[in-house]
Amino acid sequence: MLLDDYLPEFDVRTRYATRIAASPARAYASLWTANFDHWGITRTLYAVRTLHRFRRDRVRHGDAS
């Protein structure tokens, strides 16, 4: 029994690639040293992303006003 047997088959596929002018080791090291939340953008994006889930759960449980 494979998980693929239960998943839908999609008729569209997308693939993206970005070439970076650095060695793989340098690119990987940069990921570990980067501060992705310097201006709080990451936290804001995650909060916006979860708002609909929070609202849906409140409506489901009858807590919405």
C-alpha positions as CSV (number, residue, x, y, z in Angstrom):
1,M,0.0,0.0,0.0
2,L,1.6,3.2,-1.2
3,L,0.6,6.7,-0.2
4,D,0.5,7.6,-4.0
5,D,-2.5,5.3,-4.3
6,Y,-4.6,7.6,-2.2
7,L,-3.3,11.0,-3.3
8,P,-5.0,12.9,-6.2
9,E,-3.2,13.1,-9.5
10,F,-2.5,16.6,-10.7
11,D,-2.5,17.7,-14.3
12,V,-0.2,20.6,-13.7
13,R,3.4,20.6,-12.5
14,T,5.6,23.5,-11.7
15,R,9.3,23.5,-11.1
16,Y,11.5,26.5,-10.2
17,A,15.3,26.9,-10.1
18,T,17.6,29.7,-9.2
19,R,21.3,29.7,-10.0
20,I,23.5,31.0,-7.3
21,A,27.1,32.2,-8.0
22,A,28.5,30.5,-5.0
23,S,29.7,27.1,-4.0
24,P,27.1,24.8,-2.3
25,A,29.1,25.0,1.0
26,R,29.0,28.8,0.9
27,A,25.3,28.9,0.1
28,Y,24.5,26.5,2.9
29,A,26.6,28.4,5.4
30,S,24.8,31.6,4.4
31,L,21.4,30.0,5.2
32,W,22.6,29.2,8.7
33,T,23.9,32.7,9.4
34,A,21.1,34.7,7.7
35,N,18.7,36.5,10.0
36,F,15.3,36.0,8.2
37,D,13.4,37.9,11.0
38,H,15.5,41.0,11.1
39,W,12.4,43.3,10.7
40,G,9.8,40.9,12.0
41,I,8.6,40.1,8.5
42,T,8.8,36.4,9.0
43,R,6.6,36.5,12.2
44,T,4.1,38.7,10.5
45,L,3.8,36.4,7.5
46,Y,3.3,33.4,9.7
47,A,0.7,35.2,11.7
48,V,-1.2,36.2,8.6
49,R,-0.9,32.7,7.3
50,T,-2.6,31.2,10.4
51,L,-5.3,33.8,10.9
52,H,-7.8,31.9,8.7
53,R,-7.2,28.8,10.7
54,F,-7.7,30.6,14.0
55,R,-11.0,32.1,12.7
56,R,-12.2,28.8,11.3
57,D,-11.6,27.1,14.6
58,R,-13.5,29.8,16.6
59,V,-16.4,29.6,14.2
60,R,-16.4,25.8,14.4
61,H,-16.6,25.9,18.2
62,G,-19.2,28.6,18.4
63,D,-16.8,31.2,19.9
64,A,-17.0,33.7,17.1
65,S,-18.9,37.0,17.6
